[in-house]
Amino acid sequence: MPHIRCRGMQRELVAAISETLVEQLAELTQAPAAHFTIEYIPAEFIATRFGGQAYPFIELFWFDRGQEMQDKAAQLITSVVKATAGNDVDVAIVVQPLARTGYYDNGQHY
């Protein structure tokens, strides 16, 4: 935990950024890198106003670490994605704070 879900990206791009992203987020949050997961979710954007073009859409599920840490994590994720996908790409990030009492590991909540 934290869990990162990536949509609107090619699998190869997610794989290319995964190691760097986890290492940098682990350093930022002082959490062990082994606790992070990254998930690639194939998606097709349908809305016509987007012209069917996908853009990186990243969901970050984690225990609340405060606004300052959340902002730093979003900036870090954006910079890592843009470094590989290109600076002209829009990157959307949605942070989903999890309640410790709602997160279970082997049947026990945190």
BELPEUR-V176864 format. One record per backbone hydrogen bond with DSSP energy under -1.0 kcal/mol. NH is the residue of the N-H (numbers start at 1). CO is the residue of the C=O. E is the energy in kcal/mol with one decimal. If there is no record, write none. Layout:
nh:co:e
NH:CO:E
NH:CO:E
This chain:
nh:co:e
3:61:-2.6
4:37:-2.3
5:59:-2.6
6:39:-3.0
7:57:-2.3
14:10:-1.9
15:11:-2.6
16:12:-2.2
17:13:-1.9
18:14:-1.4
21:17:-3.0
22:18:-2.4
23:19:-2.5
24:20:-2.6
25:21:-2.5
26:22:-2.7
27:23:-2.0
28:24:-2.4
29:25:-2.7
30:26:-1.4
31:26:-1.2
35:32:-2.0
36:33:-1.6
37:2:-2.0
39:4:-3.1
41:6:-3.0
50:47:-1.2
51:48:-1.6
52:47:-1.2
53:50:-1.8
57:7:-2.6
58:92:-3.2
59:5:-2.6
60:94:-2.7
61:3:-3.0
62:96:-1.5
70:66:-2.3
71:67:-2.9
72:68:-2.2
73:69:-2.6
74:70:-2.4
75:71:-2.3
76:72:-2.3
77:73:-2.7
78:74:-2.4
79:75:-2.4
80:76:-2.3
81:77:-2.5
82:78:-2.8
83:79:-1.8
85:81:-3.5
86:82:-1.9
89:86:-1.3
92:56:-2.8
94:58:-2.8
96:60:-3.3
98:62:-2.9
102:99:-1.7
103:100:-1.1
105:108:-2.7
108:105:-1.3
110:100:-1.4
110:103:-1.3
